[in-house]
Amino acid sequence: ALEKGLRFAIREGGHTVGAGAVTEIIE
C-alpha cells in the first residue's frame, strides 16, 4: 500500500506525498 501511495504522490508533484500515502493506508 505504501508503494502505491508513494507513486501517486510523486505523480502529483510531492505535495500529496502525505495525503496520497494516508489515503492508501485508510483504504
N, CA, C and O atoms as a Tripos MOL2 file, in Angstrom:
@<TRIPOS>MOLECULE
protein
  108   107    27     0     0
PROTEIN
NO_CHARGES

@<TRIPOS>ATOM
      1 N           0.8520   -1.2030    0.0000 N.3       1 ALA1
      2 CA          0.0000    0.0000    0.0000 C.3       1 ALA1
      3 C           0.8860    1.2510    0.0000 C.2       1 ALA1
      4 O           0.5710    2.2520   -0.6450 O.2       1 ALA1
      5 N           1.9800    1.1740    0.7240 N.am      2 LEU2
      6 CA          2.8680    2.3470    0.7920 C.3       2 LEU2
      7 C           3.4520    2.6560   -0.5870 C.2       2 LEU2
      8 O           3.5450    3.8150   -0.9910 O.2       2 LEU2
      9 N           3.8400    1.6060   -1.2950 N.am      3 GLU3
     10 CA          4.4290    1.8190   -2.6280 C.3       3 GLU3
     11 C           3.4420    2.5470   -3.5360 C.2       3 GLU3
     12 O           3.8070    3.5030   -4.2200 O.2       3 GLU3
     13 N           2.2040    2.0940   -3.5390 N.am      4 LYS4
     14 CA          1.1920    2.7340   -4.3950 C.3       4 LYS4
     15 C           1.0150    4.1990   -3.9800 C.2       4 LYS4
     16 O           0.9680    5.0830   -4.8350 O.2       4 LYS4
     17 N           0.9160    4.4550   -2.6870 N.am      5 GLY5
     18 CA          0.7450    5.8310   -2.2160 C.3       5 GLY5
     19 C           1.9170    6.7080   -2.6420 C.2       5 GLY5
     20 O           1.7240    7.8260   -3.1180 O.2       5 GLY5
     21 N           3.1240    6.1970   -2.4680 N.am      6 LEU6
     22 CA          4.3010    6.9910   -2.8260 C.3       6 LEU6
     23 C           4.2840    7.3030   -4.3210 C.2       6 LEU6
     24 O           4.5760    8.4270   -4.7290 O.2       6 LEU6
     25 N           3.9480    6.3220   -5.1190 N.am      7 ARG7
     26 CA          3.9400    6.5230   -6.5870 C.3       7 ARG7
     27 C           2.9120    7.6110   -6.9180 C.2       7 ARG7
     28 O           3.2050    8.5240   -7.6900 O.2       7 ARG7
     29 N           1.7470    7.5210   -6.3570 N.am      8 PHE8
     30 CA          0.6950    8.5080   -6.6490 C.3       8 PHE8
     31 C           1.1510    9.9050   -6.2110 C.2       8 PHE8
     32 O           0.9240   10.8950   -6.9060 O.2       8 PHE8
     33 N           1.7910    9.9570   -5.0550 N.am      9 ALA9
     34 CA          2.2720   11.2390   -4.5300 C.3       9 ALA9
     35 C           3.2990   11.8420   -5.4900 C.2       9 ALA9
     36 O           3.2260   13.0240   -5.8270 O.2       9 ALA9
     37 N           4.2390   11.0350   -5.9190 N.am     10 ILE10
     38 CA          5.2780   11.5310   -6.8330 C.3      10 ILE10
     39 C           4.6170   12.0850   -8.1050 C.2      10 ILE10
     40 O           5.0940   13.0580   -8.6890 O.2      10 ILE10
     41 N           3.5460   11.4680   -8.5090 N.am     11 ARG11
     42 CA          2.8740   11.9030   -9.7610 C.3      11 ARG11
     43 C           2.2810   13.2940   -9.5380 C.2      11 ARG11
     44 O           2.3430   14.1420  -10.4280 O.2      11 ARG11
     45 N           1.7310   13.5240   -8.4050 N.am     12 GLU12
     46 CA          1.1120   14.8250   -8.1310 C.3      12 GLU12
     47 C           2.1780   15.9280   -8.1030 C.2      12 GLU12
     48 O           1.9220   17.0590   -8.5190 O.2      12 GLU12
     49 N           3.3590   15.5920   -7.6150 N.am     13 GLY13
     50 CA          4.4350   16.5900   -7.5840 C.3      13 GLY13
     51 C           5.1140   16.6330   -6.2210 C.2      13 GLY13
     52 O           5.9950   17.4630   -5.9960 O.2      13 GLY13
     53 N           4.7130   15.7450   -5.3050 N.am     14 GLY14
     54 CA          5.3520   15.7190   -3.9970 C.3      14 GLY14
     55 C           4.4870   16.3990   -2.9380 C.2      14 GLY14
     56 O           4.7120   16.1970   -1.7450 O.2      14 GLY14
     57 N           3.5210   17.1860   -3.3400 N.am     15 HIS15
     58 CA          2.6710   17.8790   -2.3580 C.3      15 HIS15
     59 C           1.6820   16.8980   -1.7280 C.2      15 HIS15
     60 O           1.3250   17.0300   -0.5570 O.2      15 HIS15
     61 N           1.2500   15.9290   -2.5050 N.am     16 THR16
     62 CA          0.2800   14.9520   -1.9950 C.3      16 THR16
     63 C           0.9920   13.7120   -1.4530 C.2      16 THR16
     64 O           0.3770   12.6540   -1.3210 O.2      16 THR16
     65 N           2.2640   13.8330   -1.1430 N.am     17 VAL17
     66 CA          3.0160   12.6730   -0.6370 C.3      17 VAL17
     67 C           2.3190   12.1340    0.6100 C.2      17 VAL17
     68 O           2.0930   10.9290    0.7210 O.2      17 VAL17
     69 N           1.9810   13.0080    1.5350 N.am     18 GLY18
     70 CA          1.3410   12.5620    2.7790 C.3      18 GLY18
     71 C          -0.1140   12.1820    2.5290 C.2      18 GLY18
     72 O          -0.5640   11.1270    2.9770 O.2      18 GLY18
     73 N          -0.8420   13.0230    1.8250 N.am     19 ALA19
     74 CA         -2.2590   12.7500    1.5640 C.3      19 ALA19
     75 C          -2.3980   11.4520    0.7860 C.2      19 ALA19
     76 O          -3.2220   10.6070    1.1340 O.2      19 ALA19
     77 N          -1.6130   11.2850   -0.2490 N.am     20 GLY20
     78 CA         -1.7060   10.0700   -1.0720 C.3      20 GLY20
     79 C          -1.4120    8.8290   -0.2420 C.2      20 GLY20
     80 O          -2.1490    7.8450   -0.2990 O.2      20 GLY20
     81 N          -0.3230    8.8810    0.5350 N.am     21 ALA21
     82 CA          0.0570    7.7190    1.3430 C.3      21 ALA21
     83 C          -1.0370    7.4390    2.3710 C.2      21 ALA21
     84 O          -1.4270    6.2870    2.5640 O.2      21 ALA21
     85 N          -1.5280    8.4740    3.0240 N.am     22 VAL22
     86 CA         -2.5580    8.3000    4.0470 C.3      22 VAL22
     87 C          -3.8110    7.6890    3.4220 C.2      22 VAL22
     88 O          -4.4240    6.7940    4.0030 O.2      22 VAL22
     89 N          -4.1830    8.1650    2.2610 N.am     23 THR23
     90 CA         -5.3840    7.6550    1.5900 C.3      23 THR23
     91 C          -5.2440    6.1650    1.3280 C.2      23 THR23
     92 O          -6.1790    5.3980    1.5570 O.2      23 THR23
     93 N          -4.0740    5.7570    0.8470 N.am     24 GLU24
     94 CA         -3.8580    4.3370    0.5440 C.3      24 GLU24
     95 C          -3.9820    3.5140    1.8200 C.2      24 GLU24
     96 O          -4.5980    2.4480    1.8060 O.2      24 GLU24
     97 N          -3.4150    3.9830    2.9040 N.am     25 ILE25
     98 CA         -3.4530    3.2410    4.1740 C.3      25 ILE25
     99 C          -4.9010    3.1370    4.6670 C.2      25 ILE25
    100 O          -5.3310    2.0780    5.1230 O.2      25 ILE25
    101 N          -5.6390    4.2290    4.5730 N.am     26 ILE26
    102 CA         -7.0300    4.2350    5.0520 C.3      26 ILE26
    103 C          -7.8580    3.2450    4.2380 C.2      26 ILE26
    104 O          -8.6820    2.5120    4.7840 O.2      26 ILE26
    105 N          -7.6280    3.2330    2.9290 N.am     27 GLU27
    106 CA         -8.4040    2.3280    2.0620 C.3      27 GLU27
    107 C          -8.0390    0.8940    2.3790 C.2      27 GLU27
    108 O          -8.5750   -0.0290    1.7660 O.2      27 GLU27
@<TRIPOS>BOND
     1     1     2 1
     2     2     3 1
     3     3     4 2
     4     3     5 am
     5     5     6 1
     6     6     7 1
     7     7     8 2
     8     7     9 am
     9     9    10 1
    10    10    11 1
    11    11    12 2
    12    11    13 am
    13    13    14 1
    14    14    15 1
    15    15    16 2
    16    15    17 am
    17    17    18 1
    18    18    19 1
    19    19    20 2
    20    19    21 am
    21    21    22 1
    22    22    23 1
    23    23    24 2
    24    23    25 am
    25    25    26 1
    26    26    27 1
    27    27    28 2
    28    27    29 am
    29    29    30 1
    30    30    31 1
    31    31    32 2
    32    31    33 am
    33    33    34 1
    34    34    35 1
    35    35    36 2
    36    35    37 am
    37    37    38 1
    38    38    39 1
    39    39    40 2
    40    39    41 am
    41    41    42 1
    42    42    43 1
    43    43    44 2
    44    43    45 am
    45    45    46 1
    46    46    47 1
    47    47    48 2
    48    47    49 am
    49    49    50 1
    50    50    51 1
    51    51    52 2
    52    51    53 am
    53    53    54 1
    54    54    55 1
    55    55    56 2
    56    55    57 am
    57    57    58 1
    58    58    59 1
    59    59    60 2
    60    59    61 am
    61    61    62 1
    62    62    63 1
    63    63    64 2
    64    63    65 am
    65    65    66 1
    66    66    67 1
    67    67    68 2
    68    67    69 am
    69    69    70 1
    70    70    71 1
    71    71    72 2
    72    71    73 am
    73    73    74 1
    74    74    75 1
    75    75    76 2
    76    75    77 am
    77    77    78 1
    78    78    79 1
    79    79    80 2
    80    79    81 am
    81    81    82 1
    82    82    83 1
    83    83    84 2
    84    83    85 am
    85    85    86 1
    86    86    87 1
    87    87    88 2
    88    87    89 am
    89    89    90 1
    90    90    91 1
    91    91    92 2
    92    91    93 am
    93    93    94 1
    94    94    95 1
    95    95    96 2
    96    95    97 am
    97    97    98 1
    98    98    99 1
    99    99   100 2
   100    99   101 am
   101   101   102 1
   102   102   103 1
   103   103   104 2
   104   103   105 am
   105   105   106 1
   106   106   107 1
   107   107   108 2
@<TRIPOS>SUBSTRUCTURE
     1 ALA1         2 RESIDUE 1 A ALA
     2 LEU2         6 RESIDUE 1 A LEU
     3 GLU3        10 RESIDUE 1 A GLU
     4 LYS4        14 RESIDUE 1 A LYS
     5 GLY5        18 RESIDUE 1 A GLY
     6 LEU6        22 RESIDUE 1 A LEU
     7 ARG7        26 RESIDUE 1 A ARG
     8 PHE8        30 RESIDUE 1 A PHE
     9 ALA9        34 RESIDUE 1 A ALA
    10 ILE10       38 RESIDUE 1 A ILE
    11 ARG11       42 RESIDUE 1 A ARG
    12 GLU12       46 RESIDUE 1 A GLU
    13 GLY13       50 RESIDUE 1 A GLY
    14 GLY14       54 RESIDUE 1 A GLY
    15 HIS15       58 RESIDUE 1 A HIS
    16 THR16       62 RESIDUE 1 A THR
    17 VAL17       66 RESIDUE 1 A VAL
    18 GLY18       70 RESIDUE 1 A GLY
    19 ALA19       74 RESIDUE 1 A ALA
    20 GLY20       78 RESIDUE 1 A GLY
    21 ALA21       82 RESIDUE 1 A ALA
    22 VAL22       86 RESIDUE 1 A VAL
    23 THR23       90 RESIDUE 1 A THR
    24 GLU24       94 RESIDUE 1 A GLU
    25 ILE25       98 RESIDUE 1 A ILE
    26 ILE26      102 RESIDUE 1 A ILE
    27 GLU27      106 RESIDUE 1 A GLU
